[in-house]
Every structure is written in C-alpha cells, then in structure tokens.
Amino acid sequence: MPQNIKKLIEGVLERGYLMSLGTFDDGGVWVADVNYVFDEALNIYWISDPDARHSKAVLKNKKAAGTITVSNSGEDNLGVQFEGIAEKIEGARFDLAKKFRAKKHKPEPKEDEDFLEGDSWYVLKPNKIELICEKYFGFDKQVLELYEN
C-alpha cells in the first residue's frame, strides 16, 4: 500500500482536468468548474474572465475551496478536496500557458501570442488537501497540511 500521500494527490491532479471551485461573495456561496494546471508545490492555476462571478469573488474574499474527481461510475472513488487562499495573478505567465495547452493536448503557445485574450490567471494555494482514495484507504480521508494562511 502506498504511503506517500503527496504522490497520490499529484496523480489525481495530473489525471484530472476540471476543478469545481467554491468561492463566497455578497450573494453567498458559488461554485464554478474551471480547467486547471498545478505546480510542484500543489498550487492550482486556472484562467477565467475577470468579470465572472467567481473571479470577482476571489478579489473580495481570498478564501476558496475546490474538488477534483477522477473516478468514473463503477470504479473506486478517487479525488481530492482542498481549501486555501486564491488570488489573481498579473501577467501572461507563458510557463503556465505551456502547461495549460499541453494538458489540453493543444500546440504550445508562442511567446508573443495573446494567450489570455482578455482573461486572467488565478491561483489557489491550498493549506490543506484531503485525498479520497478508496482503493488504498476505503473512505478514510488522508490529509496533507501545506500552508498556514
């Protein structure tokens, strides 16, 4: 049985492509699905329209949460739930754009390409990630603490 929870979490992040992002604004709780990429510190990045409700919510309240599930019906449950601090990132971030395109099996962007087309990058820095890996742990969530926010 694998003991490295971080490696299992990285496997979920690698296999998945869609994150359900939970934010909170004056209207209450809101969830939006976004495509994402991640880095070695398990920070999760996505591109969104700055006028989208979840993008505006991040500017007002940095606390956010999300889920990524990679299991389909009939197989063991496998996914992550996490909470942390989200924020808008300035700039084109070509490094992220390359990862984003590769994950979607699209050609690598050119450095002078307007990849964002009016959208912006955002990041969620998790302070806690809970792994659901039924194959190895049943329904006992495995917790990885990352940051103090």
VEXLUMKOL-463765 format. One record per residue (C-alpha): residue number from 1; x, y, z. Coordinates in steps of 0.1 Angstrom, whole numbers. Layout:
+-----+-------+-------+-------+
|   n |  east | north |    up |
+-----+-------+-------+-------+
| NUM |     X |     Y |     Z |
...
+-----+-------+-------+-------+
! end
This chain:
+-----+-------+-------+-------+
|   n |  east | north |    up |
+-----+-------+-------+-------+
|   1 |     0 |     0 |     0 |
|   2 |    15 |    34 |   -10 |
|   3 |    24 |    56 |    19 |
|   4 |    32 |    88 |     0 |
|   5 |     0 |   108 |     2 |
|   6 |    16 |   138 |   -18 |
|   7 |    24 |   114 |   -47 |
|   8 |   -12 |   101 |   -48 |
|   9 |   -25 |   137 |   -47 |
|  10 |    -2 |   146 |   -76 |
|  11 |   -16 |   116 |   -95 |
|  12 |   -51 |   129 |   -91 |
|  13 |   -41 |   164 |  -102 |
|  14 |   -23 |   150 |  -132 |
|  15 |   -52 |   128 |  -143 |
|  16 |   -79 |   154 |  -137 |
|  17 |   -87 |   184 |  -159 |
|  18 |  -117 |   200 |  -143 |
|  19 |  -118 |   216 |  -108 |
|  20 |  -150 |   226 |   -91 |
|  21 |  -141 |   259 |   -75 |
|  22 |  -160 |   272 |   -45 |
|  23 |  -160 |   309 |   -37 |
|  24 |  -180 |   333 |   -15 |
|  25 |  -193 |   367 |   -23 |
|  26 |  -221 |   391 |   -13 |
|  27 |  -246 |   367 |   -30 |
|  28 |  -234 |   337 |   -10 |
|  29 |  -216 |   306 |   -19 |
|  30 |  -208 |   300 |   -56 |
|  31 |  -193 |   270 |   -74 |
|  32 |  -178 |   271 |  -109 |
|  33 |  -160 |   245 |  -129 |
|  34 |  -126 |   255 |  -144 |
|  35 |   -98 |   238 |  -162 |
|  36 |   -66 |   239 |  -142 |
|  37 |   -29 |   231 |  -141 |
|  38 |    -7 |   227 |  -110 |
|  39 |    29 |   231 |   -99 |
|  40 |    52 |   211 |   -77 |
|  41 |    40 |   229 |   -46 |
|  42 |     5 |   218 |   -54 |
|  43 |    -7 |   253 |   -61 |
|  44 |   -36 |   252 |   -86 |
|  45 |   -39 |   276 |  -115 |
|  46 |   -67 |   285 |  -139 |
|  47 |   -77 |   311 |  -165 |
|  48 |  -110 |   329 |  -161 |
|  49 |  -128 |   360 |  -173 |
|  50 |  -122 |   388 |  -147 |
|  51 |  -159 |   396 |  -149 |
|  52 |  -170 |   361 |  -140 |
|  53 |  -187 |   358 |  -106 |
|  54 |  -160 |   335 |   -92 |
|  55 |  -132 |   358 |  -104 |
|  56 |  -148 |   389 |   -87 |
|  57 |  -154 |   368 |   -56 |
|  58 |  -117 |   359 |   -53 |
|  59 |  -109 |   397 |   -53 |
|  60 |  -133 |   403 |   -24 |
|  61 |  -127 |   371 |    -3 |
|  62 |   -95 |   351 |    -9 |
|  63 |  -108 |   320 |     9 |
|  64 |  -117 |   294 |   -16 |
|  65 |  -121 |   256 |   -18 |
|  66 |  -123 |   230 |   -45 |
|  67 |  -127 |   194 |   -56 |
|  68 |  -112 |   173 |   -84 |
|  69 |  -126 |   139 |   -90 |
|  70 |  -110 |   114 |  -115 |
|  71 |  -131 |    83 |  -108 |
|  72 |  -160 |    73 |  -131 |
|  73 |  -190 |    53 |  -123 |
|  74 |  -181 |    17 |  -114 |
|  75 |  -146 |    23 |  -102 |
|  76 |  -131 |    31 |   -68 |
|  77 |  -136 |    67 |   -56 |
|  78 |  -105 |    88 |   -63 |
|  79 |  -103 |   126 |   -58 |
|  80 |   -92 |   155 |   -37 |
|  81 |  -109 |   182 |   -17 |
|  82 |   -89 |   213 |    -7 |
|  83 |   -91 |   247 |     9 |
|  84 |   -68 |   277 |     8 |
|  85 |   -62 |   312 |    -5 |
|  86 |   -70 |   323 |   -40 |
|  87 |   -58 |   353 |   -59 |
|  88 |   -55 |   369 |   -93 |
|  89 |   -21 |   367 |  -109 |
|  90 |    -9 |   395 |  -132 |
|  91 |     9 |   389 |  -165 |
|  92 |     7 |   363 |  -193 |
|  93 |    26 |   336 |  -174 |
|  94 |    39 |   318 |  -205 |
|  95 |    52 |   290 |  -182 |
|  96 |    16 |   283 |  -171 |
|  97 |     3 |   287 |  -207 |
|  98 |    26 |   259 |  -219 |
|  99 |    14 |   236 |  -192 |
| 100 |   -22 |   245 |  -198 |
| 101 |   -20 |   239 |  -236 |
| 102 |    -1 |   206 |  -230 |
| 103 |   -28 |   193 |  -206 |
| 104 |   -54 |   200 |  -233 |
| 105 |   -33 |   183 |  -260 |
| 106 |   -30 |   216 |  -279 |
| 107 |     0 |   231 |  -296 |
| 108 |    24 |   251 |  -274 |
| 109 |    17 |   288 |  -275 |
| 110 |    41 |   312 |  -290 |
| 111 |    58 |   336 |  -266 |
| 112 |    43 |   367 |  -283 |
| 113 |     8 |   351 |  -286 |
| 114 |   -20 |   368 |  -267 |
| 115 |   -29 |   335 |  -249 |
| 116 |   -52 |   351 |  -224 |
| 117 |   -74 |   370 |  -248 |
| 118 |   -87 |   393 |  -220 |
| 119 |   -88 |   366 |  -194 |
| 120 |   -66 |   364 |  -163 |
| 121 |   -47 |   338 |  -144 |
| 122 |   -57 |   328 |  -109 |
| 123 |   -41 |   306 |   -83 |
| 124 |   -54 |   287 |   -53 |
| 125 |   -27 |   280 |   -27 |
| 126 |   -41 |   251 |    -7 |
| 127 |   -34 |   250 |    31 |
| 128 |   -50 |   215 |    33 |
| 129 |   -57 |   188 |     8 |
| 130 |   -79 |   158 |    16 |
| 131 |   -74 |   127 |    -5 |
| 132 |  -102 |   103 |   -12 |
| 133 |   -86 |    70 |   -24 |
| 134 |  -110 |    42 |   -19 |
| 135 |   -86 |    16 |   -33 |
| 136 |   -60 |    21 |    -6 |
| 137 |   -78 |    37 |    23 |
| 138 |  -115 |    30 |    19 |
| 139 |  -134 |    61 |    28 |
| 140 |  -109 |    73 |    54 |
| 141 |   -96 |   106 |    40 |
| 142 |   -59 |   112 |    40 |
| 143 |   -49 |   148 |    49 |
| 144 |   -20 |   167 |    37 |
| 145 |   -14 |   200 |    55 |
| 146 |     6 |   226 |    34 |
| 147 |     4 |   262 |    44 |
| 148 |    -6 |   284 |    73 |
| 149 |   -29 |   311 |    58 |
+-----+-------+-------+-------+
! end
